[in-house]
Amino acid sequence: MSGFSRLLFIIIRFSLNINFFATKRLDFWRSYGHGGRMARKPTPLDGASRAIIEQLQQDGRRPYATIGKAVGLSEAAVRQRVQKMHEQGVMQIVAVTDPAQVGFSRSAMIAITVQGDLEAVAHQLEQLPEISYLILVTGKYDLLAECVAEDDDHLLQVTNSQIRKIPGVVSTETFIYLGLRKQTYNWGAK
């Protein structure tokens, strides 16, 4: 596997949320001052907050009382900490779906090369409901967009009739997902 292929595989493998609320997710991050970009300075978390995050990564529906017993806090303290971490943009609690199980049988990562204003192109891509994950990257491509589509015809329509028509898009390269080998959200909190 070439260096670029391996890098792309790693990026795809860690594509965090296959969900259909990409714009809402971006609005969530923007509302906390991240501007849609990766946070550069992490929010300081104590051991109890890290333990709460780990509990929720194991089961996002776990009752606060159960979490409290596991981490040595009251139910009310857990509720307050979860609310504070949510308000600070540290975490979201969402339902992650399997696209194939809800009628979207084709998923792909679309690598996009842009000439001109990268932010303007990214803004246009954010508006497409089929784009579930969008990142600005360095290297051969400028953007990586995860697309969840009903089938090959739908993917072709999104790529050819929507993405390639955005002013500034020079080229695209589509990497169709053949199978998902690993997707995890329980990496903990440092």
C-alpha positions in Angstrom: 0.0 0.0 0.0 1.5 3.3 -1.0 2.0 6.1 1.5 -0.9 8.2 0.2 -3.2 5.1 0.1 -2.3 4.3 3.6 -2.9 7.9 4.7 -6.3 8.0 3.0 -7.1 4.6 4.6 -6.3 6.0 8.0 -8.4 9.1 7.4 -11.3 7.1 6.2 -11.0 4.6 9.0 -11.2 7.4 11.6 -14.1 9.2 9.9 -15.9 9.8 13.1 -19.6 10.1 12.5 -21.5 8.6 9.7 -24.7 10.5 10.3 -26.9 12.7 8.3 -26.7 15.9 10.3 -23.3 17.3 9.1 -24.5 20.8 8.9 -26.0 20.7 12.4 -22.7 19.2 13.7 -20.7 22.0 12.0 -23.1 24.6 13.5 -22.6 22.9 16.9 -18.8 23.3 16.7 -19.1 26.8 15.2 -21.4 27.9 18.0 -18.6 27.2 20.5 -16.0 29.3 18.6 -14.3 26.5 16.7 -15.2 28.0 13.3 -15.6 24.5 11.9 -11.9 23.8 12.4 -10.2 21.3 14.6 -9.7 22.6 18.1 -6.1 23.6 18.7 -6.3 24.0 22.5 -8.0 21.2 24.4 -10.4 22.0 27.2 -8.8 21.0 30.5 -10.6 17.9 31.9 -10.1 16.4 35.3 -10.2 12.6 36.0 -13.9 12.6 36.8 -14.8 14.3 33.5 -12.6 11.9 31.6 -14.2 8.9 33.3 -17.7 10.3 32.5 -16.7 10.6 28.8 -15.4 7.0 28.8 -18.7 5.8 30.3 -20.7 7.6 27.7 -18.5 6.3 24.9 -19.3 2.8 26.0 -23.0 3.5 26.2 -24.4 7.0 25.3 -27.7 6.0 27.0 -26.2 5.0 30.3 -28.1 6.6 33.2 -26.4 9.4 35.1 -26.9 7.5 38.3 -25.0 4.5 37.0 -22.3 6.7 35.7 -22.1 8.5 39.1 -21.6 5.2 40.9 -18.8 4.2 38.4 -16.9 7.5 38.8 -17.7 8.3 42.4 -20.0 11.3 41.9 -23.7 12.0 42.5 -26.2 11.8 39.7 -26.7 15.6 39.9 -22.9 16.1 39.6 -22.7 13.9 36.5 -25.6 15.7 34.9 -24.0 19.1 35.5 -20.6 17.9 34.2 -22.2 16.4 31.0 -24.2 19.6 30.4 -21.0 21.8 30.9 -19.0 19.6 28.5 -21.7 19.8 26.0 -22.0 23.5 26.3 -18.2 23.9 26.0 -18.2 21.8 22.8 -16.2 19.0 24.3 -18.7 16.4 23.2 -22.0 15.6 21.6 -24.3 12.7 22.4 -25.9 11.5 19.1 -27.4 8.4 17.5 -25.0 7.0 15.0 -26.7 5.0 12.3 -25.5 2.3 9.9 -26.3 4.0 6.6 -26.9 0.7 4.8 -29.6 -0.2 7.4 -31.5 3.1 6.8 -31.5 2.9 3.0 -28.1 4.4 2.0 -26.1 1.5 0.5 -23.3 3.5 -1.0 -20.7 5.4 1.0 -17.6 7.0 -0.4 -14.8 9.4 0.5 -14.5 12.1 -2.2 -11.1 13.8 -2.4 -11.5 17.3 -3.9 -8.9 19.7 -5.4 -9.8 23.4 -5.2 -8.4 26.4 -7.0 -9.2 29.7 -5.3 -11.2 30.2 -2.1 -11.1 26.9 -0.2 -13.5 28.2 2.5 -16.1 29.2 -0.1 -16.0 25.7 -1.6 -16.2 24.1 1.8 -19.2 26.3 2.6 -21.0 25.1 -0.5 -20.2 21.4 0.3 -21.6 21.9 3.8 -25.0 22.6 2.3 -25.2 19.2 0.6 -27.2 16.8 2.8 -25.3 13.8 1.4 -22.0 15.0 2.8 -21.8 13.7 6.3 -18.2 14.6 7.1 -16.0 17.3 5.6 -12.4 18.1 6.4 -9.8 20.6 5.1 -6.5 18.7 4.6 -3.0 19.3 3.4 -1.3 17.3 0.7 -2.4 16.3 -2.8 -6.1 17.2 -2.1 -7.6 20.2 -0.4 -10.8 18.6 1.0 -12.1 15.2 1.9 -15.8 14.8 1.9 -17.6 11.7 3.1 -20.7 11.1 1.0 -23.6 8.8 2.0 -25.8 7.9 -1.0 -28.7 5.6 -1.8 -26.9 3.8 -4.6 -24.3 4.3 -7.4 -26.7 6.5 -9.4 -27.2 8.8 -6.4 -23.5 9.0 -5.8 -22.8 9.8 -9.5 -25.5 12.5 -9.3 -24.0 14.1 -6.2 -20.5 14.0 -7.6 -21.2 15.1 -11.1 -24.2 17.3 -10.8 -23.5 19.0 -7.5 -19.9 18.8 -6.3 -18.1 19.3 -9.6 -20.4 22.2 -10.5 -19.3 24.2 -7.4 -17.1 27.2 -8.6 -13.5 26.5 -7.6 -13.7 22.7 -7.7 -10.9 21.6 -10.1 -11.1 17.8 -9.7 -12.5 15.0 -7.6 -11.4 11.5 -6.9 -13.9 9.1 -5.4 -13.0 6.2 -3.1 -16.0 3.9 -2.7 -16.1 2.1 0.6 -16.0 -1.7 0.0 -16.5 -2.6 3.7 -16.2 -1.1 7.1 -13.7 -3.0 9.2 -13.6 -0.8 12.3 -15.4 2.3 13.6 -14.9 3.2 17.2 -15.8 6.0 19.5 -14.3 4.7 22.7 -10.8 6.1 22.6 -11.3 7.8 25.9 -10.1 11.3 26.9 -6.6 12.4 27.7 
